Amino acid sequence: MATAAYFLCNRLVSKASPGRTVWEVGSFFAAWLVAGLHAALRPQRAAWHEQIWIAAAVFAAVPLVNTSTTGRGLPASLISGDWVFAGFDLTAMATAALFAMSAVFYAKRGEAAV
């Protein structure tokens, strides 16, 4: 989640903004803090399940924000052969999919344990 928060901050904070790197690093550690507080306040099983889904959602948001802030969405990157941007978006999408599959697996496993 923290890595995805960093990537989102990188796209959402203007390159001209003073202290941009402070915002990026701050978003990374803020995500850790929020995740830690969430885990401390929720039952363990619920916190795991919720945070896996949150991670899936945040990583899925990365290519969407990338498209809206750069004009270099996945289709445009693939067509132009820009494999750096395409690879980044595909990796974020794959990571989101893996987190989502993990959340479904975890939920099924939890049901079987009850």
N, C-alpha and C positions, 0 to 999 in steps of 0.2 A: 504494500500500500504506500509506503513511504517513497519508494522509487517512482511509482506512478504519480504521486503528488509532486515530486520534483519535476518530472517531465511536463506535467500540466502547468505548473508555475512557470517553467521555461517558455511555454507558448503563450501564457496569458499575461505575463508581465512584459511590458514594452522593452525592447533592446535599449532604448534611450533612457530608461528609468535609472536614476542613480541608485546604487545599492541593489541592483538586480540580483547579483550573486548572493547577497545576504537573504533576499526573499526566497531564492531557490533552496538554499541550504536550510533556512528557517522552516520552509514548508515540509522538507524532509523530516526534520526533527519534530515538528508539530504533529505530523501524521503518526509518528511513533508515540508521542505523548497521548494523543487522542486514543490510539489503539490500546495503549496500556491502561488508561483510565476506563475505557469501555470494558476491557477484560476484568478489571478489578471490581466493577460494579455489576456485572452480569454473572449468572451461573456459568461454570466452565464450559459445559456442552453447548449452551446457547451462544456464548461469546465466540467459540471456535466457528460454529456454523455461520453466524452473522458476519464475522470478519472475513471468512473465505468468500462469501457473497459480495461483501464490500470491495474486496480486492479485485474480484472479477469485474465489477461495475466500474471501478476506477481505471483499470487497465483498458476496458472497452471504450472508455471516454477519451483516451489518449489519441487514437486515430481520428475521432470525430472533431476534437479540438484542433488537432493538427490541420485537418481539412479546412476548418472555418477560419483559422488564423493565418495560414500560409498560402492557401490557394493551391497547395501541392497535395491534394488528396491521393488516396491509393490508386484510383483509376488513372489519374493524370500522371502519376509517378511511373506506373507500369507502362503506359503508352509512350512516355518520353524516355523510358529506359533508365530512370533515376533510381537505381537499385539501393542506394543508401536510404532514401526516404521510404521506398516501397518495403524494403527489408525491415526498417524500424516499425512501420505500421503493421506489417504482417506479424512481426514478433510480438507486438503489443496485443494484437488480436488473438494470437495463439496462446499467449499467457493468460488472457481473459478467459478463453475457452477452457484451458486446463484448470483454472481456479473454479469455474462453473461446474465442470465435471467432478472436481474434488468435492465441491459442496453437495452435489447430488449424491455422490458415493457416501459421503459422511452422513448425510441424512438417512439414507437407506441402512447404513451400518448401525446408526443410532436406534432406528426403529426395531431392528433385529435384536438389539441388546436389551430392549425393554421387555 
